């Protein structure tokens, strides 16, 4: 069972729970038992970091890269929700 606080040993889960706080328990269960879901969460974290980097950039390519990472973030969120839809309660 997942505690009210997300385990700090699970940094890949923190931003996902922040995005979907109402799904905390299900997210925690999936993260603990599904390696593919953990990888998806790690991709989500990396995407957020890249988006924030380009958000603070004044380089000419920054607007296009922000758009790309924003789109990717939405796609990853959809994938996360799809995983949640398939989850069977523990």
Backbone bond lengths (Angstrom), bond angles and torsions (degrees), N, CA, C in turn:
res aa  C-N    CA-C-N  psi(-1)  N-CA   C-N-CA  omega(-1)  CA-C   N-CA-C  phi
1 X - - - 1.461 - - 1.525 108.48 -
2 X 1.305 115.60 144.65 1.459 121.52 -177.60 1.521 109.11 -90.63
3 X 1.320 115.52 133.92 1.459 120.44 177.48 1.515 109.93 -69.43
4 X 1.366 116.07 168.27 1.456 120.18 176.19 1.514 110.43 -61.38
5 X 1.308 116.88 -35.29 1.460 121.05 176.83 1.517 108.25 -93.21
6 X 1.325 115.29 135.65 1.459 119.59 176.29 1.512 107.65 -70.28
7 X 1.308 116.04 133.71 1.455 122.50 -179.51 1.524 109.76 -59.63
8 X 1.310 116.85 127.32 1.457 120.84 179.66 1.525 112.26 -67.69
9 X 1.331 117.52 -11.88 1.458 121.33 174.08 1.529 111.05 -80.27
10 X 1.319 116.41 0.40 1.454 122.19 179.94 1.524 109.96 -120.53
11 X 1.339 118.36 60.49 1.470 119.67 -174.99 1.523 113.29 -61.93
12 X 1.318 117.84 -24.64 1.449 120.19 177.43 1.506 113.51 -69.92
13 X 1.318 116.25 -17.96 1.456 121.01 -178.45 1.530 112.56 -90.29
14 X 1.310 117.43 -28.20 1.468 121.62 -173.11 1.528 112.54 -54.98
15 X 1.335 120.45 -53.72 1.466 119.21 -178.53 1.526 113.44 -64.86
16 X 1.324 116.78 -29.54 1.462 120.16 179.32 1.526 109.69 -69.51
17 X 1.326 116.79 -42.52 1.469 120.54 177.31 1.529 110.07 -66.80
18 X 1.318 117.38 -36.09 1.467 119.98 176.61 1.525 110.67 -63.29
19 X 1.315 117.07 -35.29 1.465 121.30 179.78 1.520 111.77 -76.33
20 X 1.324 117.14 -36.19 1.467 122.67 -177.41 1.537 110.19 -126.66
21 X 1.337 118.50 63.18 1.470 120.02 -174.03 1.532 113.94 -61.56
22 X 1.309 117.28 -28.13 1.467 120.40 -179.16 1.532 111.57 -71.89
23 X 1.324 117.07 -11.37 1.468 122.30 -179.28 1.524 112.34 -107.78
24 X 1.324 117.03 16.47 1.469 122.98 -173.96 1.527 112.97 -48.59
25 X 1.309 118.09 -49.72 1.474 121.15 -176.20 1.527 111.30 -63.46
26 X 1.311 115.95 -48.29 1.466 119.97 -179.53 1.522 111.16 -63.99
27 X 1.322 116.77 -42.00 1.459 120.76 178.29 1.529 110.87 -60.49
28 X 1.306 116.15 -43.87 1.458 120.65 179.50 1.516 112.50 -62.32
29 X 1.331 116.44 -42.91 1.471 120.20 178.68 1.531 110.45 -62.78
30 X 1.328 115.92 -47.07 1.461 119.32 179.93 1.522 111.47 -61.67
31 X 1.320 116.28 -43.22 1.459 121.01 -178.29 1.525 110.56 -61.92
32 X 1.317 116.47 -39.44 1.469 120.88 -178.30 1.516 113.10 -70.02
33 X 1.316 118.14 -33.33 1.456 118.98 -170.56 1.528 115.95 -113.00
34 X 1.339 118.03 -8.07 1.461 119.36 -173.88 1.531 111.06 -124.54
35 X 1.323 115.67 109.27 1.463 121.29 -177.26 1.534 111.14 -62.30
36 X 1.306 117.60 -39.21 1.468 120.84 179.34 1.523 110.86 -63.86
37 X 1.316 116.60 -38.69 1.467 120.01 178.27 1.528 110.29 -67.09
38 X 1.330 116.85 -40.22 1.472 119.77 176.22 1.526 110.35 -59.11
39 X 1.324 116.90 -42.52 1.466 120.84 178.28 1.526 110.79 -62.82
40 X 1.312 116.74 -40.20 1.456 121.10 177.70 1.529 110.46 -61.96
41 X 1.310 116.84 -42.59 1.471 121.07 177.72 1.527 110.90 -63.04
42 X 1.319 116.96 -41.21 1.460 121.05 178.36 1.525 110.97 -64.08
43 X 1.330 117.01 -38.65 1.468 120.69 175.79 1.531 110.19 -62.98
44 X 1.322 116.22 -40.01 1.464 121.20 179.23 1.535 110.49 -61.74
45 X 1.319 116.24 -44.40 1.465 121.01 178.56 1.522 110.54 -62.42
46 X 1.331 117.29 -45.65 1.461 121.25 179.46 1.527 111.05 -62.01
47 X 1.310 116.17 -39.49 1.461 120.83 178.87 1.530 110.38 -64.52
48 X 1.322 117.35 -43.65 1.469 120.78 177.67 1.530 111.07 -60.48
49 X 1.311 117.03 -42.69 1.464 120.95 179.70 1.522 110.91 -63.27
50 X 1.328 116.10 -43.30 1.463 120.13 179.34 1.528 110.51 -64.69
51 X 1.315 116.44 -42.15 1.466 119.90 178.83 1.529 110.27 -60.23
52 X 1.324 116.69 -46.55 1.471 120.09 -179.62 1.530 111.16 -62.93
53 X 1.332 116.61 -38.43 1.463 119.91 177.51 1.528 110.07 -59.50
54 X 1.325 116.31 -50.75 1.462 119.75 -177.14 1.516 112.28 -71.84
55 X 1.308 117.03 -24.33 1.462 120.78 176.22 1.525 110.08 -64.81
56 X 1.318 116.61 -33.12 1.459 120.99 -179.35 1.521 113.88 -92.28
57 X 1.316 116.46 4.58 1.465 120.28 -176.30 1.529 111.66 -96.07
58 X 1.310 115.16 145.79 1.463 120.21 175.50 1.527 111.45 -108.10
59 X 1.316 116.87 10.78 1.455 120.63 177.96 1.533 110.04 -65.58
60 X 1.315 117.20 151.03 1.469 120.04 -176.74 1.529 114.25 -58.81
61 X 1.329 116.87 -31.45 1.462 119.50 -178.63 1.531 113.12 -82.86
62 X 1.315 117.92 -6.28 1.468 121.72 -175.38 1.526 113.60 -56.91
63 X 1.339 120.67 -46.98 1.478 118.59 -178.60 1.532 113.08 -58.96
64 X 1.330 116.55 -42.46 1.466 119.05 179.05 1.528 111.28 -65.00
65 X 1.318 116.62 -41.54 1.469 119.84 -179.87 1.525 111.60 -69.30
66 X 1.323 117.63 -36.34 1.475 119.85 174.15 1.523 110.19 -59.49
67 X 1.329 116.12 -44.92 1.464 119.74 178.84 1.522 111.54 -62.13
68 X 1.326 115.58 -43.06 1.463 119.74 179.06 1.523 111.69 -60.73
69 X 1.327 116.41 -47.59 1.465 119.45 -178.34 1.529 112.16 -71.17
70 X 1.309 116.97 -30.69 1.459 119.84 175.12 1.526 110.46 -65.27
71 X 1.322 116.48 -43.50 1.468 120.89 177.41 1.524 110.95 -63.83
72 X 1.321 116.00 -43.67 1.460 120.08 178.67 1.523 110.76 -61.97
73 X 1.320 117.49 -40.09 1.462 120.85 179.10 1.527 110.34 -61.32
74 X 1.331 117.22 -43.16 1.469 120.16 177.74 1.534 110.99 -62.32
75 X 1.329 116.48 -41.40 1.464 119.92 178.32 1.524 111.53 -62.68
76 X 1.323 116.51 -42.32 1.461 120.29 178.55 1.524 111.01 -65.03
77 X 1.323 117.17 -38.00 1.466 120.45 176.57 1.523 110.66 -62.57
78 X 1.331 116.53 -40.16 1.466 119.77 176.61 1.521 110.97 -63.34
79 X 1.336 116.39 -40.52 1.464 120.18 177.35 1.527 111.35 -62.97
80 X 1.314 116.55 -40.46 1.468 120.86 178.30 1.523 109.72 -62.57
81 X 1.330 116.47 -45.45 1.467 119.89 178.91 1.525 111.44 -63.61
82 X 1.326 116.59 -34.63 1.458 120.01 177.09 1.530 110.34 -64.19
83 X 1.328 116.60 -43.53 1.466 120.56 175.64 1.527 110.26 -58.40
84 X 1.318 116.59 -44.46 1.467 120.36 179.92 1.521 111.61 -61.87
85 X 1.321 116.23 -36.81 1.461 120.50 179.00 1.511 113.18 -66.33
86 X 1.325 116.64 -26.29 1.480 121.64 -179.78 1.518 112.01 -89.08
87 X 1.333 116.96 -15.03 1.463 120.10 -173.87 1.514 110.72 -67.30
88 X 1.318 114.56 136.43 1.461 120.13 172.26 1.509 106.91 -103.93
89 X 1.322 117.75 134.36 1.480 120.20 -177.37 1.521 111.52 -56.99
90 X 1.342 113.56 144.07 1.469 119.94 179.99 1.499 111.30 -76.50
